[in-house]
């Protein structure tokens, strides 16, 4: 699958609502590590704030958000069908990440190894974001600017990384929703 950017998947109202609910939730983990990666690597995501909804082993930790996430997948599939592009629909993993200036979360990595047939989706959740605050997302060297309500869909085998935001984001956290879907 060629990497795809879809704008305005989430409306402004939906973004403000989700952002407020997510940032006020009490189930964020700050000293987190990711699920064990399924390919040879000496790295794990560590040290950042993560709000887990569904872990890679299939455990659903927040059913209302899991159902909402699955509807987002169907929303994207419907848009892609109009472009004659197919995508998997079974939500394998879902979590929100908050990254800040100097975040240890950003290093080049794939989500899955070459033996997996999965797609990754990264949603830009923060409702207010300025280009000068950085925070772009890169897939195989291609830059995708942080644009509220947009989603980047790509093959989970592709190498990708995020860019640290600058420290002056005027109290807006750089929140992304990270999902993996399988067939």
N, C-alpha and C positions, 0 to 999 in steps of 0.2 A: 504494500500500500504506500502510495506517495503521501507525504505529510500534507495535511489539510488544515487550513485555518477557517473556522466558521465564526463570523461575527454575530453579536447580539443574540446568542442562544438564550441568555438570561436577560429579562427586562430590568430596567432600572429599579423598579419597585421590588422585584424578586431579589435583586442583588442586595439592596439595603436591608430587606427582611432577613435574608440568610446570613449576611455579614453580622448583623446585630445578634442574631440567635447564636451563631457559632462562636463569636468572640466572647459572649457572655456565658457560654457553657462551662461547667465545672469539670468536665472530663478530659481536658487537655493534659497531655503528658509532656513534661519539659525535658526530662532526662531519658529520652527515648532512643531506641534503636529500631531499625526497620525489621520486617520479617527477614529471615535468612534469605539471601539472594540465591537464585537457582542456577548460578553459573560460577565458575572459579573466580574468586575475587577476595582481596584482603580488606575490602572496605564495606562498611555498612553506613547507612544514613545515621548520624548520631548527633546529639547535642541540641537539637532544635525542638520546637513545640509542634506536637502532632495531635490531632483529634481523630482517632480511629473510628471508622464506621463498620467496615468489614475487613477482617484480616485476610492475608493471602491463603491461610489454611481453611477459609470458609466460615469462620466464626463471625456471626453478625453481632456487633456490639451496640448498635443503635438502630432499631427497626424502623422508626419513622424516617430517619435520614437515608437508610438503605432503600426503602421504597421510593423516596424522592429521587435518589441517585439512579435507580433503575428506570424511572420515568424519563430522566434526562437522557439516558442511553437511547430509549425509544424515540425521543424527540430528535436526537441526532440522526438516527437511522432513517427516519422519515425524510429529513432534509437531504441526506446523502442519496437516498433512492431517487430523488428528483434529478440528481446529477449522474445517475447510473453507476453509483459507487456502493459497494457492499461493505458491511462491517459486522463484526460479532455483536451479540446482544446479552450474553450472560455475564453479569457483574461478578468478577472474581475478587477484586480488592478495591477498597475505597477509603481514602483518608484526606483530611484537610491538613495543610502545612502552613505555618507562619514563619516567614523568613525575614531576617533583619540584616542590617549592615554587619559584615564580618561573619555571616552565618557559615557554620561548617557543613551545611547541607548541600552545598553546591560543588559537585565534582562530576566529571564526565563519566557516564555510566549508561548501560542498557537496563531496562526493567526485567527482561527475561533473556535467556540464552537463545541461540539459533534454532534449537529444537522445539521451541514453543511457538504456537500460532495464535498470538494474542495481539490486541491493540491497546495502546495507552491513550488516555484522554486527560488533558490538563486544562482545567477551567480557571480563568482569572476571576476571582470572587470579589476582591476589594472594589467597592462601588465608585470610589474616587481615586484616580491615579493620574499623575502627570508624567509625561515622557522624560522630563529631566530627573525624575526620581529613579531612573534605571529600572531594574527588575525584569529585564527581558528573559525570554526562554529560547534556548537554542536546541535544534534537532539536526544532527549530522552537519553542524556548522551553519545552518540557516537560522537567522534571527527572527523571532516573533515578539514584537513589542507587547508589553503588558497592557492589555486593553480590557477594561471591565466588561464582563458578560460574554467574552469570547472563549472559544475552546480550540485547542490544538489536538488533532487526532493523528497518531502515527503508529507505525509498527513497533511493538515493544522491544524488538531486537536492535532498534536504532539507538545510537549513542546520543545522549542529550544532557543538558545541564541548565540550571537557572543562573541568573545574574543577581548578585546581591543588590538590594536597593541602597540608595544613599541613606544617611542617618536622618536627614531632615524631611520626613514624609508627613509631618504635621499630624502625628498620632494615628495615621492610617497604617494598619499592619498589612504587609504583602501576604494575602491569603490566597492559596491555590487549592483547588480540589483535584486530587490525583486518583484516577480510576484505571483499572485494567479490566478489559472484557475478553471473553473467550467464546469459542463456538459452541 
